[in-house]
């Protein structure tokens, strides 16, 4: 087959052109499938990148909120808030109260009293 025949596309109109057309249609179908596959892959890559950035953003927000909560839970912060409401810390330290549990008297001990 010469280059001249190839440029004139004689292989598409010859007697055995049907098998050539089948091969060309097969190649076109394969190219379409490859393009669709690449498109799907790129969409997934973009979605993964988007979700990764969202996770980083949420993680940083979580850390900010947690540090803010730790600051609010500090005794100094709580006492400042209570002073605004005119509730002052106690000057007397707390005393531990111990409750003695009375033993239940058995039937025999009750009889002997």
URRA-V908722 format. One record per backbone hydrogen bond with DSSP energy under -0.5 kcal/mol. CO is the residue of the C=O (numbers start at 1). NH is the residue of the N-H. Records with the same first field share a line. If there is no record, write none. Layout:
BEGIN
CO = NH / NH
END
This chain:
BEGIN
2 = 6
3 = 7
4 = 8
5 = 10
6 = 9
9 = 12
10 = 13 / 14
14 = 17
16 = 20
17 = 21
18 = 22
19 = 23
20 = 24
21 = 25
22 = 26
23 = 27
24 = 28
25 = 29
26 = 30
27 = 31
28 = 32
29 = 33
30 = 34
31 = 35
32 = 36
33 = 37
34 = 38
35 = 39
36 = 40
37 = 41
38 = 42
39 = 43
40 = 44
41 = 45
42 = 46
43 = 47
44 = 48
45 = 49
46 = 50
47 = 51
48 = 52
49 = 53
50 = 54
51 = 55
52 = 56
53 = 57
54 = 58
55 = 59
56 = 60
57 = 61
58 = 62
59 = 63
60 = 64
61 = 65
62 = 66
63 = 67
64 = 68
65 = 69
66 = 70
67 = 71
68 = 72
69 = 73
70 = 74
71 = 74
74 = 78
75 = 79
76 = 80
77 = 81
78 = 82
79 = 83
80 = 84
81 = 85
82 = 87
83 = 86
86 = 88
96 = 98
97 = 99
98 = 100
99 = 101
100 = 102
106 = 110
107 = 111
108 = 112
109 = 113
110 = 113
END
